[in-house]
Amino acid sequence: MDYSDFRGITTLLVMIAFLAVVWWAYSRKRQQRFDTAANSIFDADEEKVHSASVKEVDK
């Protein structure tokens, strides 16, 4: 086993890890959770928290 074999195995492992992350991110099971997180910036409660934190920083 030489260096090129090690590089090939490493490339394969990184590709498998990448595909696993893509599968995890795009699975239907997590779609609702990610949609909720994506729309959280539009929540009214979030605006209250932001306003309170800005007031705290301005003190």
Backbone bond lengths (Angstrom), bond angles and torsions (degrees), N, CA, C in turn:
res aa  C-N    CA-C-N  psi(-1)  N-CA   C-N-CA  omega(-1)  CA-C   N-CA-C  phi
1 M - - - 1.454 - - 1.523 108.30 -
2 D 1.304 115.71 119.81 1.453 119.66 179.32 1.532 110.57 -113.19
3 Y 1.304 115.08 -171.49 1.462 120.86 -173.51 1.526 112.45 -63.68
4 S 1.318 117.89 -37.24 1.471 120.03 -178.64 1.526 111.30 -67.74
5 D 1.327 117.94 -32.61 1.468 120.35 174.86 1.528 110.41 -65.55
6 F 1.311 116.09 -42.46 1.462 121.07 178.16 1.528 110.77 -61.51
7 R 1.340 117.27 -42.45 1.464 120.87 178.18 1.519 111.42 -63.87
8 G 1.318 117.49 -39.11 1.461 121.06 178.75 1.517 112.16 -65.17
9 I 1.327 116.58 -43.17 1.466 121.26 178.51 1.526 110.28 -65.63
10 T 1.320 116.60 -41.58 1.461 120.63 178.52 1.527 111.05 -63.00
11 T 1.322 116.69 -42.64 1.466 120.46 177.57 1.520 110.78 -60.93
12 L 1.310 117.10 -43.15 1.463 121.22 178.82 1.529 111.24 -62.54
13 L 1.326 117.54 -43.60 1.463 121.04 179.56 1.532 111.67 -64.85
14 V 1.315 117.26 -40.29 1.464 120.76 178.72 1.525 110.19 -66.67
15 M 1.331 117.36 -39.05 1.459 120.43 178.21 1.525 111.01 -64.96
16 I 1.318 117.07 -40.86 1.465 120.94 177.31 1.527 110.32 -63.65
17 A 1.333 117.15 -42.55 1.466 120.61 178.71 1.527 110.67 -63.64
18 F 1.317 117.44 -41.59 1.465 121.29 178.69 1.524 111.01 -62.36
19 L 1.319 116.90 -46.22 1.463 120.42 179.27 1.524 111.33 -63.99
20 A 1.333 117.37 -34.92 1.464 120.75 177.65 1.530 110.78 -65.56
21 V 1.317 117.55 -41.05 1.466 120.87 178.80 1.528 110.41 -67.20
22 V 1.324 117.37 -41.01 1.469 120.50 177.79 1.517 110.12 -63.19
23 W 1.320 117.22 -44.12 1.468 121.04 178.38 1.528 110.28 -61.32
24 W 1.324 116.86 -43.16 1.468 121.21 179.79 1.532 110.57 -62.77
25 A 1.326 116.64 -44.16 1.463 120.38 -175.34 1.524 112.80 -69.94
26 Y 1.310 117.51 -32.16 1.461 120.33 -175.33 1.523 113.84 -104.03
27 S 1.322 118.10 10.27 1.462 119.07 179.36 1.524 109.91 -72.09
28 R 1.306 116.39 146.23 1.470 121.64 -178.36 1.526 111.70 -64.66
29 K 1.292 117.04 -26.84 1.465 121.62 -178.19 1.530 111.43 -61.34
30 R 1.319 117.23 -32.09 1.462 121.55 -176.52 1.525 113.46 -101.20
31 Q 1.319 117.99 0.94 1.459 121.04 -175.75 1.526 111.98 -59.82
32 Q 1.311 118.04 -45.00 1.466 121.17 -179.09 1.531 110.74 -62.12
33 R 1.316 116.50 -42.56 1.466 120.64 -179.66 1.529 111.28 -63.14
34 F 1.325 116.57 -43.74 1.458 119.94 -179.73 1.525 111.58 -70.60
35 D 1.330 117.84 -35.59 1.462 120.46 176.21 1.525 110.87 -64.18
36 T 1.319 116.57 -40.56 1.460 120.75 177.58 1.527 110.67 -63.37
37 A 1.315 116.68 -42.97 1.462 120.44 179.08 1.528 111.13 -65.92
38 A 1.326 116.89 -38.58 1.464 120.43 -179.49 1.523 111.51 -66.69
39 N 1.315 117.37 -33.84 1.460 120.97 -178.21 1.524 113.19 -92.56
40 S 1.313 118.00 0.30 1.460 120.68 -176.64 1.527 112.56 -66.75
41 I 1.315 117.73 -22.71 1.468 119.00 179.69 1.518 111.75 -69.91
42 F 1.327 117.35 -14.20 1.454 121.34 -179.95 1.522 113.09 -97.48
43 D 1.332 117.82 1.10 1.460 121.44 -178.73 1.528 111.13 -69.96
44 A 1.313 116.27 142.26 1.466 121.14 177.78 1.524 110.74 -67.32
45 D 1.324 116.99 -37.84 1.464 120.13 178.77 1.521 110.88 -63.02
46 E 1.302 117.18 -36.09 1.459 120.98 178.53 1.525 110.54 -63.95
47 E 1.306 117.24 -36.84 1.467 121.29 177.77 1.527 110.54 -64.16
48 K 1.332 117.30 -39.39 1.467 120.87 177.33 1.523 110.79 -63.32
49 V 1.321 116.18 -43.50 1.467 120.36 179.45 1.521 109.86 -64.00
50 H 1.319 117.11 -43.30 1.462 120.77 179.13 1.526 111.15 -61.86
51 S 1.322 116.73 -45.01 1.467 120.30 179.81 1.522 111.17 -61.98
52 A 1.317 116.32 -41.33 1.465 120.18 179.17 1.525 110.97 -65.48
53 S 1.324 117.30 -39.11 1.460 119.24 -179.28 1.523 111.21 -71.14
54 V 1.324 117.67 -34.65 1.464 120.42 177.01 1.520 109.94 -65.87
55 K 1.326 117.68 -42.06 1.464 121.10 177.68 1.521 110.69 -62.30
56 E 1.326 116.59 -38.24 1.468 121.09 179.86 1.528 110.62 -65.90
57 V 1.312 117.15 -39.50 1.464 120.87 -179.64 1.519 110.88 -70.74
58 D 1.322 117.11 -35.30 1.467 121.02 -178.07 1.524 113.20 -71.00
59 K 1.309 118.90 -15.28 1.474 121.54 -178.85 1.496 111.93 -65.82
